[in-house]
Every structure is written in C-alpha cells, then in structure tokens.
Amino acid sequence: MHGVYRKIAEAARSGELTGENDPVRKPSLGQRTLDRIGNTPLLRLERVANDLPGVEILGKAEWLNPGGSVKDRAAANIVTQAQASGKLTSGKILLDSTSGNTGIAYAMLGAAQGFPVTLCMPENVSVERKRILHAYGANIIYTDPADGSDGAIRMARELATKHPDLYYYADQYSNDANWQAHYHGTANEIWEQTEGRVTHFVSMLGTSGTFMGATRRLKELNPSIRCISLQPDSAFHGIEGAKYMASAIVPKIYDPSLADADLGISTEDAYAMAKRLAREEGLLVGISAAAAVVGCLQLARQLKKNEHAVFVTILCDSGDKYLSERFWQED
C-alpha cells in the first residue's frame, strides 16, 4: 500500500495528477524539508519610510525558510546539484566554510537527508549560531576570529586539498549553484509578488550569490530595474555574514559590473536600524537585514521629491541569532 501512495505523491508533484483523474482524492499530508524552502512572503515596511511619500520598501522574510535564513536556498541547490552529479555520495562529508547561516542550512539538510557535515567558521560568530549548529549535529572547526571569514575559507581549502576522498568541498563562494538558486527562485518570486512593479533591488554582499543571481534575472525581466549592492563600509565591521570586498578574498562568483551602484553601510547604522525595526515595525531581524534597510532608505532619499519607487530587499534572517549582542541593551 505504501508503494501506491508513493507513486501517487510522485505523480502529484510532477503535475500529472489533478482533480478529476485523482484515484483517491486525498489531500497531501505534510511536506519534506526541501519543499519548504523559498516562496517567502514580501513584507511592507511602512513606519520607517513614512517620510518618503511615493516610496514603497518591501523585504523578503527569509527567516521563514526551514533553516531560518536566505542561505537555505543556495545550500539546498548546492546539495541537490552535488548529489545529482555524483560529487556528494554516500560516505562523503560535506565540507565548507561559513559565517553561520549557510552552515546552519547545510547542517539542517544533512540531518534531514543523512549525510555528515563539517564546517569551518570564525570562533567569534554569535553563540546562538554555534548552539544551533551543535543541535543539528554538525562538526565545527573554529578558526581565528582575527582572520574573519577568509580564515575559515583557507582552512576549508586546506582540508579539502589534504583529504579529497573524505570530503565534498561545497565551496559556496565559487559554486555557481549558489547564485543560480536566486536566479531561478528569489528573483522570480520578487517579480511575481510585486506584479512587475519593482524598480530597485537592494542586497548585502557576502558570498554575493543572492545579489548576482537575483540581479541577472531581474535585469532580464526589466532592464530598467536598478540593482544596488551593499557592503560594510570598512574591513573592521560587525555585520556578520557580510564582506568588505576591497580587503577580502573575493568570491569567484562575484561580478561587480552587475551592480548599478554599490554603497557602504556602517555597523552602527545597522545596529540602530535593527533596534528600530523591532520597535517600530515589530520585526526582529538580523544585522545584515537591518543594514539592507539602511541602504534602501539612503537610496530612497536620493530620489527626486515625490518620485515613485518600489524597493525590494532581502531580510536575510531574524534577530534571534544575535540577541546575545550588546547593542540591543545600549542606548
């Protein structure tokens, strides 16, 4: 009997089974973890932009992905493509460097699908991220905080070179499956949710996959959409997951020519916006998400008076991974 329902479920997923030719007419019960990734809602930020008539600021609520961040999209596509190509086979360990969110996504997927995960990450990432990774059962190799995400990248590369038969090195910074997840998913969702009205797409840079993939697709849909990348305004910053490209190991998937403009965001402004969004919009978001909203407002204030614009940005994750940070208690 289980085989019958499995075939019916496969037919339903492929679109071969609909209404009148459904032999059992039973509702689908539950979803797999992978099925819950993507199709996140687009939230309107009203109070922080109430002094900008004609401007709409919308944010993709990426914390509603099962692993809690936008990185679920890239991680799932990386894993799916690696399995399909035979690179991630039974017995191999998925290895990558991470500042937290992609690692959490890998660990979640590994737990759900039964493959081991080893992650290299700076020791100074938030305590909440560390606890989540331990909860999923990931093996963590901590690197020197002073070396930031670049130190974690170097460690992962070293391990992959020394033990090629042991690890599948996912290499999110060079893997085209990263940006392709946003080309095929995130961008099309934005287009559909705004009914094609989006005028500006704004996103922080980390691996750069979100910006690269979404920008490529949005420009195909409407070349007049302005796509603006954001990054920290200095090498020494507190925006976890973000890269200051001028001094960092630049991801291979990053193409700066795709951006219509690039803005630097200060850590202090991002902290202040995180608190403001919590207290004025009722949205508890992470630091990079808050930095993205800062960028949207800076750009919106450069528009002509009463010029209409629809800004869409990525709210990468929620603030619950950062509540141990001191800025929440500071005035």
C-alpha positions as CSV (number, residue, x, y, z in Angstrom):
1,M,0.0,0.0,0.0
2,H,2.8,2.4,0.8
3,G,4.1,2.0,-2.8
4,V,0.8,3.1,-4.2
5,Y,0.7,6.3,-2.2
6,R,4.4,7.0,-3.1
7,K,3.5,6.7,-6.8
8,I,0.5,9.0,-6.3
9,A,2.6,11.5,-4.5
10,E,5.3,11.5,-7.2
11,A,2.6,12.0,-9.9
12,A,1.1,14.9,-7.9
13,R,4.4,16.6,-7.6
14,S,5.1,16.2,-11.3
15,G,1.8,17.7,-12.2
16,E,0.5,14.5,-13.8
17,L,-2.2,14.1,-11.2
18,T,-5.1,16.6,-10.9
19,G,-8.6,16.8,-9.8
20,E,-10.7,14.5,-11.9
21,N,-8.1,11.9,-12.6
22,D,-7.0,11.6,-8.9
23,P,-8.0,8.0,-8.0
24,V,-8.0,8.6,-4.2
25,R,-8.7,12.3,-3.9
26,K,-6.8,12.5,-0.6
27,P,-5.1,15.8,0.4
28,S,-1.3,15.9,0.5
29,L,-0.2,15.4,4.1
30,G,2.9,17.3,5.2
31,Q,6.0,18.4,3.3
32,R,9.6,17.5,3.1
33,T,12.2,20.0,4.5
34,L,13.3,20.9,1.0
35,D,9.8,21.6,-0.1
36,R,9.5,24.4,2.5
37,I,12.5,26.4,1.1
38,G,11.6,29.5,-0.8
39,N,8.3,31.3,-1.6
40,T,8.8,33.6,1.4
41,P,6.4,36.5,1.9
42,L,7.2,40.1,0.9
43,L,6.7,42.4,3.9
44,R,5.9,46.1,3.6
45,L,8.0,48.4,5.9
46,E,5.7,51.4,6.5
47,R,6.8,53.3,9.5
48,V,10.5,53.6,8.7
49,A,9.6,55.0,5.3
50,N,6.7,57.2,6.3
51,D,8.6,60.4,5.5
52,L,9.1,59.2,1.9
53,P,5.8,59.7,0.0
54,G,5.6,57.6,-3.1
55,V,8.3,55.1,-1.9
56,E,7.5,51.5,-1.0
57,I,10.1,49.5,0.8
58,L,9.5,45.7,0.8
59,G,11.5,43.0,2.4
60,K,11.6,39.2,1.7
61,A,11.1,37.5,5.1
62,E,13.8,34.9,4.6
63,W,13.8,33.7,8.2
64,L,10.7,31.7,7.3
65,N,12.8,29.2,5.4
66,P,13.2,26.0,7.5
67,G,16.8,26.7,8.4
68,G,16.0,30.3,9.3
69,S,17.7,32.3,6.6
70,V,18.1,33.1,2.9
71,K,21.1,30.7,2.8
72,D,18.7,27.7,2.7
73,R,18.1,28.5,-1.0
74,A,21.8,28.3,-2.0
75,A,22.6,25.4,0.3
76,A,19.7,23.3,-1.0
77,N,20.7,23.9,-4.6
78,I,24.4,23.2,-3.9
79,V,23.4,19.9,-2.2
80,T,20.9,18.9,-4.9
81,Q,23.3,19.5,-7.8
82,A,26.2,17.8,-5.9
83,Q,24.1,14.7,-5.4
84,A,22.8,14.7,-8.9
85,S,26.3,14.9,-10.3
86,G,27.7,12.2,-8.0
87,K,30.1,14.6,-6.2
88,L,28.2,14.2,-2.8
89,T,27.9,10.4,-2.5
90,S,27.2,8.1,0.4
91,G,30.2,8.1,2.9
92,K,31.5,11.6,1.9
93,I,31.4,14.5,4.3
94,L,30.1,17.8,3.0
95,L,32.7,20.5,3.9
96,D,32.5,24.2,3.6
97,S,33.5,27.5,5.3
98,T,30.7,29.7,6.7
99,S,30.0,32.6,8.9
100,G,26.9,30.8,10.2
101,N,23.8,30.8,8.1
102,T,24.9,28.6,5.2
103,G,26.4,26.3,7.7
104,I,23.1,26.0,9.5
105,A,21.4,25.3,6.2
106,Y,23.9,22.6,5.4
107,A,23.6,21.1,8.9
108,M,19.8,21.1,8.7
109,L,19.9,19.4,5.2
110,G,22.5,16.9,6.4
111,A,20.4,15.9,9.4
112,A,17.3,15.6,7.2
113,Q,19.0,13.6,4.4
114,G,21.5,11.6,6.4
115,F,24.9,13.0,5.3
116,P,27.6,14.3,7.7
117,V,28.6,18.0,7.6
118,T,31.9,19.6,8.7
119,L,32.1,23.4,8.8
120,C,35.0,25.8,9.2
121,M,33.9,29.1,10.8
122,P,35.3,32.0,12.8
123,E,35.2,31.4,16.6
124,N,33.6,34.8,17.2
125,V,30.3,34.1,15.4
126,S,27.2,34.5,17.7
127,V,26.7,32.0,20.4
128,E,23.2,31.3,19.1
129,R,24.6,30.1,15.8
130,K,27.1,27.8,17.5
131,R,24.3,26.3,19.5
132,I,22.0,25.8,16.5
133,L,24.9,24.0,14.6
134,H,25.6,21.7,17.6
135,A,21.9,20.9,17.8
136,Y,21.8,19.8,14.2
137,G,24.9,17.6,14.9
138,A,27.4,19.4,12.6
139,N,31.2,19.0,13.2
140,I,32.6,22.5,13.7
141,I,36.3,23.6,13.2
142,Y,36.8,27.1,14.6
143,T,39.2,29.5,13.1
144,D,41.0,32.6,14.4
145,P,38.4,35.5,14.8
146,A,41.0,38.0,13.6
147,D,41.1,36.3,10.2
148,G,37.3,36.6,9.8
149,S,35.6,34.6,7.1
150,D,38.7,34.5,5.0
151,G,40.5,32.4,7.7
152,A,37.6,29.9,7.5
153,I,37.9,29.7,3.7
154,R,41.6,29.0,3.9
155,M,41.0,26.2,6.5
156,A,38.3,24.6,4.4
157,R,40.5,24.7,1.3
158,E,43.4,23.1,3.2
159,L,41.2,20.2,4.4
160,A,39.7,19.7,1.0
161,T,43.2,19.5,-0.6
162,K,44.6,17.1,2.1
163,H,41.6,14.8,2.1
164,P,39.9,14.8,-1.3
165,D,38.4,11.3,-0.8
166,L,36.9,12.2,2.5
167,Y,35.2,15.5,1.7
168,Y,32.9,17.0,-0.8
169,Y,34.0,20.6,-0.7
170,A,30.9,22.7,-1.5
171,D,32.8,26.0,-1.8
172,Q,29.8,28.3,-1.7
173,Y,32.0,31.2,-2.7
174,S,32.8,29.6,-6.1
175,N,29.8,27.4,-6.7
176,D,27.5,28.5,-9.5
177,A,24.7,26.6,-7.8
178,N,24.7,29.4,-5.2
179,W,23.7,32.3,-7.5
180,Q,21.5,30.0,-9.7
181,A,19.2,29.4,-6.7
182,H,18.4,33.1,-6.7
183,Y,18.2,33.4,-10.5
184,H,15.6,30.6,-10.7
185,G,13.9,31.3,-7.3
186,T,14.3,34.6,-5.4
187,A,14.1,36.9,-8.4
188,N,11.0,35.3,-10.0
189,E,9.3,35.4,-6.6
190,I,10.1,39.2,-6.3
191,W,8.8,39.8,-9.8
192,E,5.5,37.9,-9.2
193,Q,4.9,39.3,-5.7
194,T,5.4,42.9,-6.9
195,E,3.4,42.2,-10.1
196,G,6.4,43.5,-12.0
197,R,6.4,46.9,-10.2
198,V,9.8,46.6,-8.6
199,T,12.0,49.5,-9.5
200,H,15.0,48.9,-7.2
201,F,16.6,45.7,-5.9
202,V,19.0,46.1,-3.0
203,S,21.0,43.4,-1.3
204,M,24.0,43.0,1.0
205,L,27.1,41.2,-0.3
206,G,28.5,38.1,1.4
207,T,29.2,35.3,-1.0
208,S,27.4,37.6,-3.4
209,G,25.2,34.8,-4.6
210,T,21.9,36.4,-3.7
211,F,22.7,39.7,-5.5
212,M,24.3,38.0,-8.5
213,G,21.5,35.6,-9.2
214,A,18.6,37.9,-8.5
215,T,20.1,40.8,-10.4
216,R,20.8,38.7,-13.5
217,R,17.2,37.5,-13.7
218,L,15.6,40.8,-12.7
219,K,17.6,42.6,-15.5
220,E,16.2,40.1,-18.0
221,L,12.7,40.7,-16.8
222,N,13.1,44.5,-16.9
223,P,16.5,46.1,-17.8
224,S,15.4,49.4,-16.1
225,I,15.3,47.9,-12.6
226,R,18.2,49.4,-10.7
227,C,20.2,46.8,-8.7
228,I,22.3,48.1,-5.9
229,S,24.8,46.1,-3.9
230,L,25.7,46.9,-0.3
231,Q,28.7,46.0,1.8
232,P,30.3,47.1,5.1
233,D,32.0,50.5,4.9
234,S,35.3,49.1,6.4
235,A,37.2,45.9,6.8
236,F,36.6,46.0,10.5
237,H,32.9,45.7,10.9
238,G,30.2,43.9,12.9
239,I,27.8,42.9,10.2
240,E,28.0,39.1,10.4
241,G,28.0,37.3,7.0
242,A,28.8,40.5,5.0
243,K,32.1,41.0,3.1
244,Y,34.2,44.2,2.6
245,M,35.3,43.2,-0.9
246,A,38.3,45.6,-1.0
247,S,40.3,43.6,1.5
248,A,38.6,40.2,1.5
249,I,39.1,37.0,-0.5
250,V,36.8,37.9,-3.4
251,P,34.2,35.2,-4.2
252,K,34.7,33.7,-7.7
253,I,31.0,34.1,-8.4
254,Y,31.1,37.9,-7.7
255,D,30.9,40.2,-10.7
256,P,30.9,43.8,-9.6
257,S,29.9,45.0,-13.1
258,L,26.3,43.8,-12.5
259,A,25.6,46.5,-9.9
260,D,24.2,49.8,-10.9
261,A,25.8,51.2,-7.7
262,D,27.5,49.9,-4.6
263,L,27.1,51.5,-1.1
264,G,29.0,51.1,2.1
265,I,26.9,50.6,5.3
266,S,28.3,51.3,8.8
267,T,27.9,48.8,11.6
268,E,26.5,51.4,13.9
269,D,23.7,52.3,11.4
270,A,22.9,48.6,11.0
271,Y,22.7,48.1,14.8
272,A,20.5,51.2,15.1
273,M,18.1,50.0,12.4
274,A,17.9,46.5,13.9
275,K,16.5,48.1,17.1
276,R,14.3,50.5,15.1
277,L,12.7,47.7,13.0
278,A,12.0,45.7,16.2
279,R,10.4,48.7,18.0
280,E,8.7,50.4,15.1
281,E,7.8,47.6,12.7
282,G,7.5,44.7,15.1
283,L,10.2,42.9,13.0
284,L,13.1,41.2,14.8
285,V,15.7,40.9,12.1
286,G,19.4,40.2,11.9
287,I,22.2,42.7,11.4
288,S,22.7,42.3,7.7
289,A,18.9,42.5,7.1
290,A,18.9,45.8,9.1
291,A,21.9,47.0,7.0
292,A,19.9,46.3,3.8
293,V,17.1,48.5,5.0
294,V,19.6,51.3,5.9
295,G,20.8,51.1,2.3
296,C,17.2,51.2,0.9
297,L,16.5,54.4,2.9
298,Q,19.7,56.0,1.8
299,L,18.9,55.4,-1.8
300,A,15.3,56.4,-1.5
301,R,16.4,59.8,-0.1
302,Q,18.4,60.4,-3.2
303,L,15.3,60.3,-5.4
304,K,13.5,63.3,-6.6
305,K,10.8,64.6,-4.4
306,N,7.6,62.5,-4.6
307,E,9.2,60.2,-7.2
308,H,7.5,56.8,-7.1
309,A,9.7,53.8,-6.4
310,V,9.3,50.2,-5.2
311,F,12.4,49.0,-3.3
312,V,12.8,45.3,-2.7
313,T,15.5,44.0,-0.3
314,I,16.4,40.7,1.3
315,L,15.8,40.4,5.1
316,C,18.4,37.6,5.4
317,D,17.5,36.2,8.8
318,S,15.8,37.0,12.1
319,G,17.3,38.7,15.1
320,D,17.1,35.7,17.3
321,K,20.6,34.6,16.4
322,Y,22.0,37.9,17.6
323,L,20.2,38.6,20.9
324,S,23.5,38.0,22.9
325,E,25.0,41.1,21.1
326,R,25.4,44.0,23.4
327,F,24.0,46.6,21.1
328,W,20.4,45.6,22.0
329,Q,20.9,46.9,25.5
330,E,22.8,50.1,24.5
331,D,21.0,53.4,24.2
